[in-house]
């Protein structure tokens, strides 16, 4: 129990409270309803809880109240929780808004309690209903907790306590329906008030418990009782005490149990039966209302399963498996209310089924060819096996009879008359039987032979000699002969054929024949001869192909094949990979030659095949690789006349050697000018172009190439003058002679003398160094020639502001080895 956890501002503590914290007193209610109260103090608060009855029963309503009082200082109660077991169901409260929280009920509001003036107390009352969930005969606790303006208090187990009494029960046994017969089940039914579903109820016959049942939701328990003996039985139902209900029992009920009805049985069976044929075994019961099952017996062995009795009769269909005498009896197992019964044994005499046998076979047969031997058994349902015999000797194994017949596939090994018979061995229930013999006339298989050989052969080279035997399954051997003389040994025939590999020793016509010797069952045969023309072998030849290792596209070259021996006659077919080149070439003097031009660059595998004339073998060569490259081209850019701004100038590109096609793309300062121009029949492509401004331009050209001709390119500098520019001239003023390996100064004079710009020196078409700046009308470049001989020197002046560009005349500079010539100045040539 927890006291109030709060602060008190005013108020004294009584000696009672100081001594014990609180005091409790218990009050006893009236005898009719034993109420109980518990009182205590906590600080300046006094509490009294009262329960209207401390011993409760299920369904009863009970009130629990709590009264608050103050010794000092006003307090406002704002919350009260009334604690109780959850099995108490809230019915009502004297305070509005009561809320059921399961294990307590809560009210909230504002209730004032004063020590001296009204209201001097507040009482909180809660009414509950006792439910089945409450534990019985067990002390259950109540309590309370609250909140107030001066603090809170918790007394959840303070009391008062109460108990719930077990339910008072009554038990009644329903009348037992009659008549009741020993061995026949009857339903006993008991009704219990105050019990719960699932509670057990025991049923008694006198002092003996005969079984139990459980209460259903209606309070009823049942049990199927089967009395074992006739007579008067005293029945009673007893309900035992549970955790929630008290015990009770019904009054006794006398029930008269009658004895079961006596029964009798007679078995009826046929006097005779045939093995394998079903017969009916029957039993007749008395009285006609008798119920139960009948088990038939063959001696001591049961026949099938027990048979239900219907209209006082039971029967079973039974098939006897073997001949003999059988004792048939039956046992009746009675249903409740009837006695069991047995029947006297009845005798059935069972005999086997008589059978007969007829053998069937073809009148004629061929050795080695299968025929069917059959036996017909009567009756057709007779099971068993048939053993066939030929000339008294068994053939094959026993054959199962199916649908009254047995069939055996048999091959006669030798010609002659054969006697065929059969024996039937019957299965259980059927007699054995024998057949009369039948005769089969057996003859050998007629065969035929055909000789096959090649029409021609070479001496010393093996060929196949073949003999075709009909029919193809004929067994035996074939002996081949050439010109009447046997060759090789006898050859086994396989799949209708015999093959001998034979080499003829001499040239000429050879007559090939054969004889077939048949195995048992096959007749002999002879084949008509065939002629083979035998000749001596051809002369062996060899071949070598010759072709250049490298060529250029469209260049005509000779492909040559050398045949050995040189007297070999025939033709040679040249090949490019697998593709033939031209037509076959006649071999003359051991050689064959073919002119050929390759259309595209690449690597080609050239080979040849020699086809020999009669008397010479064929020959071939491995491929020889020919590497074909395109023709190298060069490109030269020319211009027709001086280039002036605003006026079209013809830019010419000359391709050498003259190609069979292609285009030239001209560019100015790296930018394409127009579209590619087709190269004409002279190898030239021409483009008219107008320069927008004066100056030096890098003009280049690219030739696209065409099959057989490689790509090429060239570049020049074109100087474009303004129409208003002054005309310039440039001359070479350096010495006309130089020494190889010795630095030499190349000089050029530009007029007018105040002209600016650059000069580019050339050795032929090759630029010498970089452009040189013109200073005071002069440009100089120190250069070392690395080879002696004449060098064609010219210079190109780029032009400058207000001055056109110009090109000098070509001057020949004689470059000699060291010490070979005197040096001088070109200046004397031009008076400069």
LUMKELUM-819857 format. One line per field, with one value per residue (C-alpha): x negated, y, z; residue number from 0. Coordinates in steps of 0.5 Angstrom, whole numbers, plus 500, padded with zeros to 3 digits. Layout:
<nodes>
xx = X; ...;
yy = Y; ...;
zz = Z; ...;
i = NUM; ...;
</nodes>
This chain:
<nodes>
xx = 500; 497; 499; 500; 494; 495; 493; 498; 498; 502; 505; 503; 501; 506; 502; 506; 503; 496; 496; 498; 499; 506; 511; 516; 523; 527; 535; 540; 546; 553; 554; 557; 551; 545; 542; 535; 531; 524; 522; 515; 512; 506; 504; 510; 514; 519; 522; 527; 528; 535; 537; 544; 543; 536; 539; 541; 544; 544; 549; 550; 549; 545; 543; 536; 536; 530; 532; 526; 526; 521; 518; 515; 515; 519; 518; 521; 521; 520; 519; 521; 519; 523; 519; 522; 521; 523; 528; 533; 536; 538; 546; 546; 543; 546; 541; 542; 537; 534; 529; 528; 520; 521; 518; 520; 526; 524; 528; 525; 528; 528; 530; 529; 528; 528; 526; 531; 536; 540; 539; 534; 534; 535; 537; 535; 540; 539; 544; 541; 544; 540; 538; 536; 529; 528; 524; 528; 527; 521; 520; 520; 518; 520; 517; 517; 512; 514; 511; 513; 511; 506; 503; 505; 505; 505; 508; 509; 510; 513; 519; 524; 523; 529; 530; 534; 537; 538; 544; 549; 551; 556; 556; 562; 561; 566; 571; 567; 571; 573; 573; 566; 563; 556; 551; 554; 552; 557; 556; 555; 557; 555; 557; 553; 555; 549; 544; 539; 538; 533; 534; 535; 541; 540; 545; 546; 549; 550; 544; 540; 538; 540; 537; 537; 539; 538; 543; 544; 546; 553; 551; 552; 547; 549; 546; 547; 548; 548; 551; 547; 552; 560; 564; 565; 560; 560; 557; 555; 551; 546; 543; 536; 534; 530; 526; 532; 538; 540; 542; 549; 552; 558; 563; 563; 567; 568; 568; 570; 565; 567; 563; 561; 565; 563; 561; 560; 556; 556; 551; 553; 547; 547; 546; 540; 536; 531; 524; 524; 531; 535; 540; 545; 544; 550; 553; 560; 561; 567; 571; 571; 570; 563; 557; 549; 544; 543; 536; 535; 530; 526; 524; 521; 519; 524; 527; 526; 529; 535; 541; 547; 553; 559; 566; 563; 559; 551; 548; 541; 538; 532; 528; 524; 517; 516; 520; 522; 527; 528; 532; 535; 538; 540; 540; 545; 543; 549; 550; 552; 559; 557; 553; 548; 549; 545; 547; 546; 541; 543; 539; 537; 534; 529; 526; 522; 524; 522; 518; 517; 511; 510; 503; 503; 497; 496; 496; 489; 483; 476; 470; 468; 474; 479; 486; 491; 493; 499; 503; 511; 513; 520; 524; 521; 520; 516; 509; 503; 497; 495; 489; 488; 484; 481; 479; 480; 475; 477; 476; 476; 479; 486; 491; 496; 503; 507; 514; 514; 508; 500; 496; 488; 484; 479; 474; 473; 465; 465; 470; 474; 481; 482; 487; 490; 493; 495; 497; 501; 500; 506; 505; 509; 516; 515; 513; 507; 508; 504; 505; 504; 498; 498; 493; 489; 485; 478; 474; 468; 467; 466; 460; 457; 450; 448; 441; 438; 432; 429; 429; 421; 415; 408; 403; 400; 406; 411; 419; 425; 428; 435; 441; 448; 452; 459; 463; 459; 459; 456; 451; 444; 438; 436; 430; 427; 423; 419; 419; 421; 416; 418; 416; 415; 419; 427; 430; 435; 442; 444; 451; 451; 444; 437; 431; 424; 419; 414; 408; 408; 401; 401; 404; 410; 417; 419; 425; 427; 432; 435; 438; 443; 443; 449; 449; 455; 461; 459; 458; 451; 450; 446; 445; 444; 436; 435; 429; 424; 419; 412; 407; 400; 400; 399; 392; 392; 391; 389; 391; 387; 390; 386; 389; 385; 385; 387; 391; 395; 403; 405; 397; 397; 393; 392; 395; 391; 391; 386; 388; 383; 382; 381; 385; 391; 397; 403; 406; 404; 410; 407; 411; 411; 413; 419; 421; 418; 414; 416; 417; 413; 406; 403; 396; 391; 384; 385; 388; 394; 394; 400; 400; 404; 405; 407; 413; 412; 406; 406; 402; 404; 403; 402; 402; 403; 406; 403; 409; 405; 406; 407; 401; 399; 401; 404; 400; 401; 397; 397; 399; 394; 395; 395; 395; 398; 397; 401; 396; 393; 396; 393; 397; 394; 398; 398; 401; 403; 400; 399; 404; 408; 413; 420; 418; 419; 413; 412; 409; 407; 405; 401; 401; 395; 395; 402; 407; 414; 418; 419; 420; 416; 418; 414; 414; 412; 408; 411; 418; 422; 423; 429; 430; 426; 424; 424; 417; 417; 414; 407; 407; 409; 414; 416; 419; 420; 420; 420; 416; 419; 413; 406; 401; 397; 402; 400; 404; 404; 407; 409; 410; 415; 412; 415; 415; 407; 405; 403; 405; 400; 400; 396; 396; 393; 393; 397; 396; 402; 401; 406; 407; 404; 398; 391; 388; 382; 376; 371; 364; 359; 353; 349; 343; 344; 339; 339; 336; 339; 339; 337; 342; 344; 348; 354; 355; 361; 363; 370; 372; 375; 370; 375; 379; 380; 382; 379; 375; 375; 369; 370; 366; 370; 377; 374; 374; 367; 368; 374; 376; 371; 373; 371; 367; 365; 367; 362; 363; 358; 358; 352; 352; 348; 349; 348; 347; 343; 345; 350; 356; 361; 362; 368; 371; 379; 380; 386; 388; 389; 394; 395; 390; 392; 388; 384; 379; 372; 369; 366; 359; 354; 349; 343; 342; 335; 331; 326; 321; 324; 326; 325; 330; 333; 339; 346; 346; 342; 347; 352; 348; 349;
yy = 500; 507; 513; 520; 523; 530; 536; 539; 546; 547; 542; 537; 530; 526; 521; 516; 518; 519; 512; 508; 513; 511; 507; 502; 499; 494; 494; 488; 489; 486; 478; 479; 482; 482; 489; 491; 497; 500; 506; 510; 517; 520; 527; 531; 526; 521; 515; 510; 505; 500; 494; 492; 485; 481; 474; 474; 470; 470; 475; 479; 486; 490; 497; 500; 507; 511; 517; 523; 528; 533; 535; 541; 546; 545; 540; 539; 532; 532; 524; 518; 511; 505; 499; 492; 485; 485; 480; 485; 489; 496; 498; 505; 510; 516; 521; 522; 520; 514; 510; 503; 501; 494; 493; 500; 505; 512; 519; 526; 533; 538; 536; 540; 537; 542; 541; 545; 548; 544; 540; 536; 530; 527; 520; 516; 510; 505; 499; 492; 486; 479; 475; 468; 470; 471; 466; 462; 462; 466; 473; 478; 485; 492; 499; 506; 512; 519; 526; 533; 540; 538; 532; 525; 518; 511; 505; 500; 494; 498; 494; 492; 485; 480; 473; 470; 463; 457; 456; 452; 447; 442; 435; 431; 425; 425; 419; 413; 411; 404; 398; 397; 391; 388; 390; 395; 402; 407; 415; 417; 425; 429; 437; 441; 448; 452; 448; 451; 448; 443; 441; 433; 429; 422; 417; 411; 404; 403; 404; 403; 409; 407; 413; 421; 426; 434; 439; 443; 450; 448; 445; 438; 432; 425; 418; 412; 407; 399; 395; 388; 384; 383; 386; 392; 397; 403; 409; 416; 422; 426; 433; 433; 440; 445; 451; 455; 450; 446; 438; 435; 429; 427; 422; 414; 412; 404; 402; 395; 391; 386; 380; 380; 376; 369; 367; 361; 360; 355; 355; 353; 351; 347; 340; 340; 346; 347; 350; 357; 358; 362; 359; 363; 361; 363; 364; 364; 368; 367; 371; 376; 382; 379; 384; 383; 380; 373; 370; 364; 359; 354; 349; 354; 359; 365; 366; 374; 379; 379; 380; 384; 381; 384; 381; 376; 373; 374; 371; 371; 369; 364; 361; 354; 354; 346; 340; 336; 336; 343; 343; 350; 353; 360; 364; 370; 376; 379; 386; 389; 386; 379; 373; 370; 363; 358; 354; 346; 345; 343; 339; 342; 337; 341; 338; 340; 343; 338; 341; 339; 341; 342; 344; 348; 350; 352; 346; 349; 352; 355; 353; 359; 363; 364; 361; 361; 354; 355; 351; 352; 350; 349; 352; 359; 361; 355; 358; 354; 353; 349; 346; 345; 339; 338; 331; 329; 334; 340; 347; 353; 354; 353; 358; 362; 361; 367; 367; 360; 360; 359; 361; 360; 363; 357; 357; 350; 349; 343; 341; 335; 333; 336; 333; 338; 337; 340; 338; 343; 343; 346; 351; 349; 347; 345; 338; 337; 335; 333; 334; 330; 332; 336; 335; 341; 340; 344; 346; 350; 358; 359; 364; 368; 371; 377; 379; 386; 389; 396; 396; 398; 397; 399; 393; 392; 397; 393; 394; 391; 385; 384; 379; 380; 375; 374; 374; 379; 374; 368; 365; 362; 364; 366; 364; 369; 367; 371; 368; 361; 361; 362; 368; 369; 364; 363; 370; 370; 373; 379; 383; 380; 381; 378; 383; 381; 386; 384; 387; 384; 382; 384; 388; 386; 384; 379; 375; 375; 370; 367; 361; 362; 356; 356; 355; 350; 352; 356; 353; 354; 359; 362; 369; 370; 373; 380; 383; 388; 392; 392; 397; 399; 405; 413; 416; 420; 428; 434; 441; 448; 455; 461; 468; 475; 476; 483; 487; 493; 494; 493; 491; 485; 479; 472; 466; 460; 453; 448; 440; 435; 430; 435; 430; 430; 432; 436; 443; 447; 451; 457; 459; 466; 462; 458; 462; 460; 465; 465; 458; 452; 453; 447; 445; 446; 443; 442; 449; 453; 461; 466; 474; 477; 484; 484; 489; 491; 492; 486; 479; 473; 466; 463; 456; 451; 444; 440; 435; 430; 427; 419; 416; 422; 423; 429; 434; 440; 446; 449; 457; 462; 469; 475; 482; 487; 494; 501; 505; 511; 518; 525; 531; 538; 545; 550; 557; 560; 567; 572; 572; 579; 580; 580; 576; 569; 565; 558; 553; 547; 540; 535; 528; 523; 518; 519; 515; 512; 516; 520; 527; 532; 537; 544; 547; 555; 555; 549; 550; 546; 550; 548; 540; 535; 536; 530; 528; 528; 524; 528; 527; 534; 537; 545; 550; 557; 561; 568; 571; 576; 580; 581; 576; 569; 563; 556; 552; 545; 539; 532; 526; 521; 515; 510; 503; 501; 508; 511; 517; 523; 531; 537; 544; 551; 558; 563; 570; 575; 582; 588; 591; 598; 595; 597; 592; 588; 584; 579; 577; 572; 576; 570; 567; 562; 557; 553; 547; 541; 541; 548; 554; 558; 565; 565; 572; 576; 583; 586; 592; 597; 597; 600; 593; 589; 582; 575; 571; 564; 560; 554; 548; 546; 545; 544; 549; 551; 553; 558; 564; 570; 577; 583; 588; 594; 590; 584; 577; 573; 565; 561; 554; 548; 543; 536; 534; 536; 538; 543; 546; 550; 556; 561; 565; 567; 574; 574; 581; 587; 593; 596; 591; 585; 579; 576; 570; 570; 567; 560; 560; 554; 554; 549; 546; 542; 538; 541; 544; 543; 550; 557; 561; 568; 572; 572; 579; 580; 577; 582; 588; 588;
zz = 500; 498; 502; 499; 496; 497; 501; 506; 508; 514; 519; 524; 525; 530; 535; 531; 524; 527; 530; 525; 519; 518; 522; 519; 522; 520; 520; 519; 515; 517; 517; 510; 506; 510; 508; 510; 511; 512; 514; 515; 515; 511; 514; 515; 510; 512; 508; 509; 504; 504; 500; 500; 501; 502; 500; 493; 487; 480; 477; 484; 484; 489; 491; 493; 496; 498; 503; 503; 509; 512; 518; 516; 510; 504; 498; 491; 489; 481; 480; 483; 481; 484; 484; 483; 480; 472; 473; 476; 471; 472; 472; 474; 479; 483; 479; 472; 466; 470; 465; 466; 465; 466; 473; 475; 474; 473; 475; 474; 476; 481; 488; 494; 501; 507; 514; 518; 513; 508; 504; 509; 505; 498; 497; 491; 489; 484; 482; 479; 477; 479; 472; 471; 470; 478; 482; 487; 494; 493; 497; 492; 493; 492; 493; 490; 488; 487; 485; 489; 490; 495; 492; 491; 494; 492; 496; 491; 495; 502; 501; 503; 500; 498; 496; 490; 492; 487; 483; 486; 481; 480; 476; 472; 468; 462; 462; 458; 452; 451; 450; 452; 450; 452; 447; 444; 445; 448; 449; 457; 457; 463; 464; 469; 472; 474; 471; 465; 458; 458; 465; 466; 468; 470; 469; 474; 473; 481; 484; 477; 473; 466; 462; 462; 457; 457; 458; 452; 451; 453; 460; 457; 457; 453; 453; 449; 454; 452; 457; 457; 461; 461; 468; 472; 472; 477; 473; 476; 473; 478; 477; 480; 484; 479; 481; 480; 481; 487; 486; 485; 482; 480; 483; 481; 475; 474; 467; 465; 460; 455; 453; 445; 440; 439; 431; 427; 420; 414; 409; 402; 396; 390; 390; 384; 381; 376; 377; 375; 374; 380; 384; 389; 397; 401; 408; 411; 417; 422; 425; 418; 422; 424; 423; 423; 418; 415; 414; 409; 410; 406; 411; 416; 411; 411; 404; 402; 407; 412; 408; 411; 412; 408; 409; 413; 407; 405; 399; 396; 389; 390; 384; 386; 384; 384; 383; 390; 395; 399; 406; 406; 413; 416; 422; 423; 428; 430; 431; 438; 440; 436; 438; 434; 430; 426; 420; 419; 414; 407; 401; 394; 389; 384; 378; 372; 365; 360; 354; 347; 342; 335; 331; 325; 320; 313; 308; 305; 308; 305; 309; 313; 313; 319; 319; 324; 328; 332; 337; 338; 345; 347; 351; 349; 356; 358; 361; 360; 355; 349; 347; 340; 337; 330; 328; 335; 338; 342; 338; 342; 350; 352; 349; 354; 351; 350; 348; 346; 342; 342; 336; 335; 330; 327; 322; 318; 318; 312; 306; 307; 310; 317; 322; 327; 333; 340; 347; 352; 359; 363; 369; 375; 374; 366; 364; 359; 352; 345; 338; 332; 328; 321; 315; 312; 306; 307; 301; 300; 298; 290; 289; 283; 282; 279; 278; 278; 276; 273; 265; 266; 270; 271; 272; 279; 282; 286; 284; 287; 284; 287; 287; 288; 291; 291; 296; 300; 306; 303; 307; 303; 300; 293; 289; 284; 277; 272; 265; 268; 274; 281; 284; 292; 297; 298; 300; 305; 303; 307; 306; 299; 297; 297; 295; 293; 292; 286; 282; 274; 273; 265; 260; 256; 256; 263; 263; 271; 273; 280; 283; 289; 294; 299; 306; 308; 306; 300; 293; 289; 283; 278; 275; 267; 266; 265; 261; 264; 260; 263; 261; 264; 268; 266; 266; 273; 272; 276; 276; 278; 277; 276; 277; 279; 287; 286; 281; 280; 278; 271; 269; 265; 267; 265; 269; 267; 269; 267; 266; 267; 263; 258; 253; 257; 253; 256; 259; 265; 268; 272; 279; 283; 290; 288; 282; 275; 271; 263; 260; 260; 256; 252; 254; 249; 250; 257; 259; 259; 259; 260; 260; 266; 269; 276; 277; 284; 290; 295; 296; 291; 291; 284; 283; 277; 275; 270; 266; 263; 256; 256; 258; 263; 270; 273; 277; 281; 285; 291; 291; 290; 293; 288; 292; 287; 289; 286; 281; 285; 283; 283; 283; 281; 282; 276; 275; 269; 269; 275; 281; 282; 287; 284; 278; 277; 276; 273; 278; 275; 278; 274; 276; 273; 270; 267; 271; 269; 273; 280; 283; 285; 291; 291; 298; 299; 306; 308; 306; 301; 294; 291; 290; 287; 280; 275; 272; 265; 260; 260; 268; 269; 274; 273; 278; 277; 283; 285; 291; 295; 298; 296; 299; 300; 300; 301; 295; 296; 292; 294; 288; 291; 287; 283; 282; 280; 282; 289; 292; 292; 294; 293; 295; 293; 295; 290; 291; 290; 288; 288; 281; 284; 287; 284; 280; 283; 280; 284; 281; 284; 286; 289; 286; 280; 284; 290; 294; 296; 304; 305; 307; 301; 301; 297; 295; 292; 290; 290; 286; 288; 294; 299; 298; 304; 305; 304; 299; 298; 295; 291; 288; 283; 286; 293; 298; 301; 308; 310; 307; 308; 310; 305; 308; 304; 298; 299; 302; 304; 306; 308; 306; 305; 299; 300; 293; 287; 280; 277; 281; 278; 283; 283; 288; 289; 292; 296; 295; 300; 302; 295; 292; 287; 288; 283; 281; 279; 273; 274; 274; 274; 280; 279; 286; 285; 290; 294; 290; 283; 281; 282; 285; 283; 283; 279; 280; 274; 270; 271; 272; 280;
i = 0; 1; 2; 3; 4; 5; 6; 7; 8; 9; 10; 11; 12; 13; 14; 15; 16; 17; 18; 19; 20; 21; 22; 23; 24; 25; 26; 27; 28; 29; 30; 31; 32; 33; 34; 35; 36; 37; 38; 39; 40; 41; 42; 43; 44; 45; 46; 47; 48; 49; 50; 51; 52; 53; 54; 55; 56; 57; 58; 59; 60; 61; 62; 63; 64; 65; 66; 67; 68; 69; 70; 71; 72; 73; 74; 75; 76; 77; 78; 79; 80; 81; 82; 83; 84; 85; 86; 87; 88; 89; 90; 91; 92; 93; 94; 95; 96; 97; 98; 99; 100; 101; 102; 103; 104; 105; 106; 107; 108; 109; 110; 111; 112; 113; 114; 115; 116; 117; 118; 119; 120; 121; 122; 123; 124; 125; 126; 127; 128; 129; 130; 131; 132; 133; 134; 135; 136; 137; 138; 139; 140; 141; 142; 143; 144; 145; 146; 147; 148; 149; 150; 151; 152; 153; 154; 155; 156; 157; 158; 159; 160; 161; 162; 163; 164; 165; 166; 167; 168; 169; 170; 171; 172; 173; 174; 175; 176; 177; 178; 179; 180; 181; 182; 183; 184; 185; 186; 187; 188; 189; 190; 191; 192; 193; 194; 195; 196; 197; 198; 199; 200; 201; 202; 203; 204; 205; 206; 207; 208; 209; 210; 211; 212; 213; 214; 215; 216; 217; 218; 219; 220; 221; 222; 223; 224; 225; 226; 227; 228; 229; 230; 231; 232; 233; 234; 235; 236; 237; 238; 239; 240; 241; 242; 243; 244; 245; 246; 247; 248; 249; 250; 251; 252; 253; 254; 255; 256; 257; 258; 259; 260; 261; 262; 263; 264; 265; 266; 267; 268; 269; 270; 271; 272; 273; 274; 275; 276; 277; 278; 279; 280; 281; 282; 283; 284; 285; 286; 287; 288; 289; 290; 291; 292; 293; 294; 295; 296; 297; 298; 299; 300; 301; 302; 303; 304; 305; 306; 307; 308; 309; 310; 311; 312; 313; 314; 315; 316; 317; 318; 319; 320; 321; 322; 323; 324; 325; 326; 327; 328; 329; 330; 331; 332; 333; 334; 335; 336; 337; 338; 339; 340; 341; 342; 343; 344; 345; 346; 347; 348; 349; 350; 351; 352; 353; 354; 355; 356; 357; 358; 359; 360; 361; 362; 363; 364; 365; 366; 367; 368; 369; 370; 371; 372; 373; 374; 375; 376; 377; 378; 379; 380; 381; 382; 383; 384; 385; 386; 387; 388; 389; 390; 391; 392; 393; 394; 395; 396; 397; 398; 399; 400; 401; 402; 403; 404; 405; 406; 407; 408; 409; 410; 411; 412; 413; 414; 415; 416; 417; 418; 419; 420; 421; 422; 423; 424; 425; 426; 427; 428; 429; 430; 431; 432; 433; 434; 435; 436; 437; 438; 439; 440; 441; 442; 443; 444; 445; 446; 447; 448; 449; 450; 451; 452; 453; 454; 455; 456; 457; 458; 459; 460; 461; 462; 463; 464; 465; 466; 467; 468; 469; 470; 471; 472; 473; 474; 475; 476; 477; 478; 479; 480; 481; 482; 483; 484; 485; 486; 487; 488; 489; 490; 491; 492; 493; 494; 495; 496; 497; 498; 499; 500; 501; 502; 503; 504; 505; 506; 507; 508; 509; 510; 511; 512; 513; 514; 515; 516; 517; 518; 519; 520; 521; 522; 523; 524; 525; 526; 527; 528; 529; 530; 531; 532; 533; 534; 535; 536; 537; 538; 539; 540; 541; 542; 543; 544; 545; 546; 547; 548; 549; 550; 551; 552; 553; 554; 555; 556; 557; 558; 559; 560; 561; 562; 563; 564; 565; 566; 567; 568; 569; 570; 571; 572; 573; 574; 575; 576; 577; 578; 579; 580; 581; 582; 583; 584; 585; 586; 587; 588; 589; 590; 591; 592; 593; 594; 595; 596; 597; 598; 599; 600; 601; 602; 603; 604; 605; 606; 607; 608; 609; 610; 611; 612; 613; 614; 615; 616; 617; 618; 619; 620; 621; 622; 623; 624; 625; 626; 627; 628; 629; 630; 631; 632; 633; 634; 635; 636; 637; 638; 639; 640; 641; 642; 643; 644; 645; 646; 647; 648; 649; 650; 651; 652; 653; 654; 655; 656; 657; 658; 659; 660; 661; 662; 663; 664; 665; 666; 667; 668; 669; 670; 671; 672; 673; 674; 675; 676; 677; 678; 679; 680; 681; 682; 683; 684; 685; 686; 687; 688; 689; 690; 691; 692; 693; 694; 695; 696; 697; 698; 699; 700; 701; 702; 703; 704; 705; 706; 707; 708; 709; 710; 711; 712; 713; 714; 715; 716; 717; 718; 719; 720; 721; 722; 723; 724; 725; 726; 727; 728; 729; 730; 731; 732; 733; 734; 735; 736; 737; 738; 739; 740; 741; 742; 743; 744; 745; 746; 747; 748; 749; 750; 751; 752; 753; 754; 755; 756; 757; 758; 759; 760; 761; 762; 763; 764; 765; 766; 767; 768; 769; 770; 771; 772; 773; 774; 775; 776; 777; 778; 779; 780; 781; 782; 783; 784; 785; 786; 787; 788; 789; 790; 791; 792; 793; 794; 795; 796; 797; 798; 799; 800; 801; 802; 803; 804; 805; 806; 807; 808; 809; 810; 811; 812; 813; 814; 815; 816; 817; 818; 819; 820; 821; 822; 823; 824; 825; 826; 827; 828; 829; 830; 831;
</nodes>
